[in-house]
């Protein structure tokens, strides 16, 4: 699954399979169907084993969340492959983080807050670029070229508001949600999110990380730091909620579609 997904991802991002690449197009189509078959076989085998492995039911819910859209898209090969690639990216990132050497590297990185901040934004931009380059992210189902995907992901993460393609016409619902999440993560700041997560699970931050966060938010101690960060997050989402409600009301006056108006309201907020 992972190897096939990686090859297809490279072909997607590398813009192969377009006009003039007939052989590559056939190879891509064959690999796409092969990936779908692999996933279906894997999914069926996992479901069959569930009665003997009840503790794995929760883990299979993620696969079910991927499998249902495959049915809703009527087996569209490019869309289906995009969903499976997304699934493999998440799974392999989880496996990578669990490797001891990677955990040691992350612990070391945490001692250098500036590197952690820059590295977090870089990883987020790369992840967003890959997702926006997938066919499922485009309204046409063809995928956006790598340069435009990179620019869009960087602009969204750094909250600059600059675009090179028309967002509502170029991107599908999946692509727009990716952009929305990149904007949200970039707006709150990766450092604030990581510090909040550490506070929630009861872990202590590295000394250098803690000192930098205290300087950034003018907090006197770690407990004060947690209160400030939680206040920032609560205040942010409260403002966004108010903005989303007001925008939804305004959009609905013109669209007469409450669901669509609510989506536009949340996106713009």
C-alpha positions in Angstrom: 0.0 0.0 0.0 2.6 2.5 1.0 5.0 1.8 -1.9 2.2 2.0 -4.5 0.8 5.1 -2.9 4.2 6.8 -2.9 4.7 6.0 -6.6 1.3 7.4 -7.5 1.9 10.5 -5.3 5.1 11.2 -7.2 3.3 10.9 -10.5 0.5 13.1 -9.3 2.8 15.8 -8.0 5.2 15.5 -10.9 2.4 16.3 -13.3 2.9 13.1 -15.3 0.1 11.5 -17.2 -0.9 14.6 -19.0 -1.2 15.1 -22.8 1.8 13.7 -24.6 2.5 11.1 -21.9 0.4 8.3 -23.1 2.6 5.5 -21.7 2.8 7.2 -18.3 -0.9 7.8 -18.3 -1.6 4.0 -18.8 1.0 3.2 -16.0 -0.6 5.7 -13.7 -4.1 4.3 -14.4 -2.9 0.7 -13.8 -1.2 1.7 -10.5 -4.2 3.6 -9.4 -6.5 0.6 -9.8 -3.8 -1.6 -8.2 -3.8 0.7 -5.2 -7.5 0.6 -4.9 -7.5 -3.2 -5.1 -4.8 -3.4 -2.4 -6.8 -1.2 -0.1 -10.0 -3.1 -0.6 -8.3 -6.5 0.1 -6.6 -5.0 3.1 -9.9 -3.5 4.4 -11.8 -6.8 3.9 -9.1 -8.8 5.7 -9.2 -6.3 8.7 -13.0 -6.5 8.9 -12.9 -10.3 8.9 -10.4 -10.3 11.8 -12.4 -7.9 13.9 -14.4 -10.6 15.9 -11.0 -12.0 17.0 -9.5 -8.6 17.6 -12.1 -6.4 19.2 -9.5 -4.0 20.6 -8.8 -3.0 16.9 -12.3 -1.8 16.2 -11.4 1.8 17.0 -8.4 1.6 14.8 -10.5 0.4 11.9 -12.8 3.4 12.2 -10.3 5.5 10.4 -10.2 3.1 7.5 -14.0 3.1 7.4 -13.9 6.9 7.2 -11.7 6.5 4.0 -13.8 3.6 2.6 -17.1 5.4 2.7 -16.0 8.3 0.4 -14.8 5.6 -2.1 -18.4 4.5 -2.3 -19.7 8.0 -2.5 -17.4 8.9 -5.4 -18.6 5.8 -7.3 -15.1 4.4 -7.5 -13.5 7.4 -9.3 -9.9 6.2 -9.6 -8.1 9.5 -9.1 -10.3 10.6 -6.2 -10.1 7.2 -4.6 -6.4 7.0 -4.9 -6.1 10.5 -3.4 -8.0 9.4 -0.3 -5.9 6.2 0.1 -2.7 8.3 -0.3 -3.9 10.6 2.4 -4.6 7.6 4.6 -1.1 6.2 4.0 0.5 9.6 4.7 -1.2 9.8 8.1 -0.5 6.2 9.0 3.2 6.4 8.1 3.7 9.7 9.9 2.2 8.0 13.0 4.6 5.1 12.6 7.6 7.5 12.0 6.9 9.4 15.2 6.9 6.2 17.2 10.4 5.3 16.2 12.8 5.8 19.1 15.4 7.7 17.1 12.8 10.1 15.7 11.4 10.7 19.2 15.0 11.4 20.4 15.4 13.8 17.5 12.1 15.6 18.4 13.2 15.9 22.0 16.5 17.4 20.9 14.7 19.8 18.5 12.5 21.0 21.4 15.5 22.4 23.1 15.9 24.9 20.2 12.6 26.8 20.0 13.6 28.8 16.9 14.3 25.6 15.0 11.2 24.0 16.3 9.1 27.0 15.1 10.7 27.1 11.6 10.6 23.3 11.3 6.9 23.1 12.3 6.0 25.7 9.7 8.1 23.9 7.1 6.5 20.5 7.8 3.0 22.1 7.7 3.8 23.8 4.3 5.1 20.5 2.8 2.2 18.5 4.1 -0.2 21.2 2.7 1.6 21.3 -0.7 1.3 17.5 -1.1 -2.5 17.5 -0.2 -3.2 20.5 -2.5 -1.4 18.8 -5.4 -3.7 15.7 -5.2 -6.4 15.4 -7.8 -9.1 15.3 -5.0 -8.1 18.8 -4.0 -9.0 20.3 -7.4 -12.5 20.9 -8.8 -11.3 19.5 -12.2 -9.9 16.3 -10.7 -6.6 16.9 -12.4 -4.5 18.2 -9.6 -2.7 21.6 -9.2 0.9 21.9 -10.4 3.6 21.7 -7.7 4.7 25.4 -7.8 1.1 26.7 -7.4 0.4 24.1 -4.6 3.6 25.2 -2.8 2.7 28.9 -3.1 -0.9 28.4 -1.9 0.2 26.2 1.1 2.8 28.7 2.1 0.5 31.7 1.7 -2.2 30.0 3.7 0.1 28.8 6.5 1.8 32.3 6.8 -1.7 33.9 6.5 -0.6 36.4 3.8 -3.8 36.1 1.7 -2.0 35.9 -1.6 -3.3 33.5 -4.2 -2.2 32.5 -7.7 -5.4 30.6 -8.6 -9.0 31.4 -7.9 -9.8 29.4 -4.7 -13.5 28.8 -5.1 -13.2 27.6 -8.8 -9.9 25.8 -8.6 -10.2 23.9 -5.4 -12.8 21.2 -4.4 -14.3 21.0 -0.9 -11.4 18.8 0.2 -8.9 21.4 -1.1 -10.7 24.3 0.5 -10.8 22.5 3.9 -7.1 21.9 3.6 -6.5 25.6 3.0 -8.8 26.5 5.9 -6.9 24.2 8.3 -3.6 25.7 7.1 -4.9 29.2 7.8 -6.1 28.2 11.2 -2.9 26.5 12.2 -0.8 29.3 10.9 -3.0 31.9 12.6 -2.8 30.4 16.0 0.9 29.6 15.6 2.5 26.2 15.8 4.3 27.1 19.0 1.1 27.9 20.8 -0.5 24.7 19.6 2.4 22.5 20.6 2.6 24.2 24.0 -1.1 23.7 24.5 -0.9 20.1 23.6 1.9 19.6 26.0 0.0 21.3 28.8 -3.1 19.2 28.1 -1.3 15.8 28.3 0.7 17.0 31.4 4.1 17.0 29.8 6.7 19.7 30.8 8.3 21.8 28.1 12.0 21.9 27.5 13.6 24.9 29.4 14.5 26.8 26.3 11.0 26.3 24.8 9.4 27.4 28.0 11.5 30.5 28.3 10.8 31.5 24.7 7.1 31.0 25.2 7.1 33.0 28.4 8.8 35.9 26.5 6.4 35.7 23.6 3.3 35.8 25.7 4.8 37.8 28.6 4.0 35.0 31.1 5.8 34.9 34.4 5.7 31.1 35.0 4.6 27.9 33.4 1.1 27.9 34.9 0.6 31.5 33.8 1.8 30.4 30.4 -0.8 27.8 30.2 -3.5 30.2 31.2 -2.4 32.7 28.6 -2.3 30.2 25.8 -5.7 28.7 26.6 -7.1 32.3 26.8 -5.6 33.0 23.3 -7.2 29.8 21.9 -10.6 30.4 23.5 -10.6 34.1 22.5 -9.7 33.2 18.9 -12.4 30.6 18.5 -14.9 32.8 20.2 -14.2 35.6 17.7 -14.3 33.2 14.8 -17.6 31.8 16.0 -19.1 35.3 16.2 -17.7 36.2 12.8 -19.0 32.9 11.3 -22.6 33.6 12.7 -22.7 37.1 11.3 -21.2 36.1 8.0 -23.6 33.2 7.7 -26.6 35.5 8.2 -25.3 37.9 5.6 -24.4 35.1 3.0 -27.8 33.5 3.6 -29.6 36.7 2.6 -28.1 36.4 -0.9 -27.7 32.6 -1.3 -30.9 31.3 0.5 -28.9 28.2 1.3 -28.2 27.9 5.0 -25.7 25.0 4.7 -23.7 26.8 2.0 -23.9 30.1 3.8 -22.7 28.5 7.0 -19.7 26.9 5.1 -18.7 30.3 3.6 -19.2 32.0 6.9 -16.9 29.5 8.7 -14.3 29.6 6.0 -14.1 33.4 5.9 -14.2 33.7 9.7 
